[in-house]
Amino acid sequence: MRRLPPLKRILVWLVALAGIAFALPNVLSREEAAELPSWLPHRQVALGLDLQGGSHFMLRAARSDIVAERLETIANEVGKSLRDADIAYIGLSGEGQSIAFRVRDRSQLSAARERLRPLTAPVDIGGFGSEPISEVVFDSAEPDELVRLRLTDEGIDYRLSLAVAQSIDVVRRRVAEVGAIEPLIQRRGDDRLIVQVPGLGDPQRLKDLLSQRANLALRMLDTSVPVQRAVEGQPPSGTEVLYSFDDPPVPYLVEKAPLLAAANFVAAQPEPDASGESASVAIKIDTASQQRVAALAAQQPPKDAAIVLDGQVIATLKLSEAVNSDTLRISADLPTEGATDLAALVRTGPLATPLTFVEERTVGPGVGGDAIADGLKAGLVAAVAVAASMIFFYGVFGVFAVIALALNIVLIIAALSLSGATLTLPGIAGIILTIGVAVDSNVLIYERLREEVRGAEPLRRTINNAFSRVFSSIFDANLTMLIASAILFYLGSGSVRGFAVTLAIGSVTTLFTAYTVTRLIVKRWLRQWKSERLPKGIRTGRFSDLDIRFMRIRNPVFILMAALSLASVLLLAGIGLNLGVDFKGGSIIELHSKGGPVDVADLRARLDELNFGEVQVQQLGSGEDVLVRVPSQEAGDNAEQTAAGVIRSELSDEYDFRRVEVVGPVVSGELTRAGTIGLAVSFLAILLYVWLRFEWRFAVGAIIATTHDVLLTIGFLVLTGIEFNLGSIAAVLTIVGYSLNDTVVIYDRIRENLARYKRMPLSVLIDTSINQTLSRTILTALTTVLALTALYLFGGGLIRAFSVTMLFGVIVGTISSIYIAGPILILFRKRTDHIPGDENASGADTGAAGAAKGAV
């Protein structure tokens, strides 16, 4: 066997040792890891919120809010500029993205346009290579006195992006107000913010804080006219009518210009009263405002003022009583929690634009702990089952495979620790799936080695030939998985990305451990024992001796599979998938009863009274746990959050909210598009690689076989009613990768035999190739099924649907790689000059097959 250069051997073992070192802190507690020597790694794998508990929120800034604010601002500036220039105008108003008015005196039209020209001056938005943009432009000249200005799309985009950027600091300060530790706040696109808070005990309070813009102002009340007259008629100039939070709301006539605004507030603290049941809020005001406020407070009769929060009056007060030196005191019989939150809003300042919750995923800490326990249990069972099967079938070589597999898992954990990537529950599923699929590479090597050893060459050269000839198959299989994972990560989100990360890392580490590390171990074994034959513990030869004539029944099986695919399409069109909240919006709430078993009928009746549509209540394994599904409210993103909030307030006294998922219509539509595009692009990228790697006939065969697998899997999901969510997308894409893996291995052997046996009829050659790889096909399917069965039995409810879908897909993918991928090559009459009379030449086929078997 050809020896690896010493430097390469050293590098391989250095990588293995580094992997062990970086993975080591994960078997220790945080305190124990912190006490490790400084020269050792300390970083542990970052756990996702679904494993440690916490909340994930996506907030969105509405473009319409930016347009409305800019229209008001520009209209005010237009009015002020024209008044300062003594230009009379009428009909100043805004609609859509335009502001229009008429000049009373036509002779002043040019002067008006010239006076407003500074509003159209380009704005330098900063940034390398960025050009100035015009936020406001004049529309084309009008035939009369009408002047029209238009807000540009570029200007609105700029203001939207700026508002989101300015809101990040405010959001961070508000998250800090709830005592969050190590929150993650990221910008997503032009109008989104992602907020992830691990271990959040009261997600509703944080939602309440983030859902308010918190524009707080002190405005003087106008008592010059009765409020009702202002409501029914036109309010005096410089005033407007605002309403209180009361039910029914009370109108107040207030001045538009604030006496004090957010910029004048320095600090704020709640001040509980003697009973502790209510509190006031003391707000420190800046020095520049103190004298102005004090002068107004000293006037007689006493002036009345209103505290306005986001356009609504929350309290009225006598200015002389509320202001004392540098402190403004709001006494409105607020509950203690309300006063605390109001003080927090004042301290953190207002948001640059309102933010709307479009997605929420909250997991209680108990659920996260259960998920970790279930994942570890499933992983341990899967590892033991796979290790036992490998040792049973390959003896000492099976032990080598187990060592490589253990190192594979260690390297995955080390890569997650080193990169800072987050490990999620679907990520654990990806690792467990890697346990099953990674064995495929070792099986490929050992089966090829078992075939090569039948020749007369020395064992050293035989082992070297086996590793060299099997590398392309291993590389192809893992590269297709890596391509799928990379595209899924780029186009996916949340749990799908967590799955893609571990599967991608597993594809790379599998190529390293199963090929390079196993090769070094086998080399060491050969040098140590100086054996001239393979160990006797290999028990897979019986599969290759079966000599099954698969292609003899290819036509009926192909017709059956085609009929099942067509039936799946009809089921999809007629019944449709059971779409989860990820794709149709709505809410999923998992509840745990505080007072014993749940009366499902009573709970359903209570929820029906809330008028949120057809709410479904499903009892889980324990009688104290239920799952509530609330349909999409189809009234905007806020409607979903409102429904979830009402249910929380209705049931929080009797139930613990273990898990909450709320997805608004905007996000569900985006997830649907992203999931569809992710599947399509991954599918095409993998098939393009197969086309380039082989030729067009093989690529078409792979396309048809893989499409068949996807269609049957979708039909299975329709029939069983399993919820189709982001995890299902990951499962379908993994099935695509697994099926292609199987097909590529068989196609690789067919291509090799086409060059070796140039006169063998194609159907016989395909049968021979399938039989030669049958041991690998059976063992890979067996180990993958063992891993997925462990995932189903012990992985917990959140990934059970994923496991069932994968189990079905593995079985279908194994069948299609034989009875779809093979017959397609015959259908296209690959190498037609060598298969005359193929349908009836059974005797010739048999003889050729025997000759091929003897040659191997």
Secondary structure, DSSP 4 states (H G I P E B T S, - for coil): -PPPPHHHHHHHHHHHHHHHHHHGGGGS-HHHHHTS-TTS----PEEPHHHH-EEEEEEEE-HHHHHHHHHHHHHHHHHHHHHHTT--EEEEEEETTEEEEEESSGGGHHHHHHHHGGGGS-B---STTPPPB-SEEEPSPPSSSEEEEEE-HHHHHHHHHHHHHHHHHHHHHHHHHTT-SS-EEEEETTTEEEEEEET-S-HHHHHHHHT----EEEEEB--SS-HHHHHHSPPPTTEEEEEESSSSPPEEEEESS-SB-GGGEEEEEEEE-TTSSEEEEEEEE-HHHHHHHHHHHTSSSPPEEEEEETTEEEEEEEHHHHEETTEEEEEEEEEHHHHHHHHHHHHH---SS-EEEEEEEEE-HHHHHHHHHHHHHHHHHHHHHHHHHHHHHHTHHHHHHHHHHHHHHHHHHHHHHHHTPEE-HHHHHHHHHHHHHHHHHHHHHHHHHHHHTTSSS-HHHHHHHHHHHHHHHHHHHHHHHHHHHHHHHHH--THHHHHHHHHHHHHHHHIIIIIIIHHHHHHHHHHHH--SS--TT---HHHHTT---GGGGHHHHHHHHHHHHHHHHHHHHHT--EE-HHHH-EEEEEEEESSSS--HHHHHHHHHTT--SS-EEEE-SSTTEEEEEE----S-HHHHHHHHHHHHHHHTTTEEEEEEEEE-HHHHHHHHHHHHHHHHHHHHHHHHHHHHHS-HHHHHHHHHHHHHHHHHHHHHHHHHT-EE-HHHHHHHHHHHHHHHHHHHHHHHHHHHHHHH-TTS-HHHHHHHHHHHTHHHHHHHHHHHHHHHHHHHHHS-GGGHHHHHHHHHHHHHHHHHHHHTHHHHHHHTTTTGGG-TTTTT-HHHHHHHHHHHHHH-
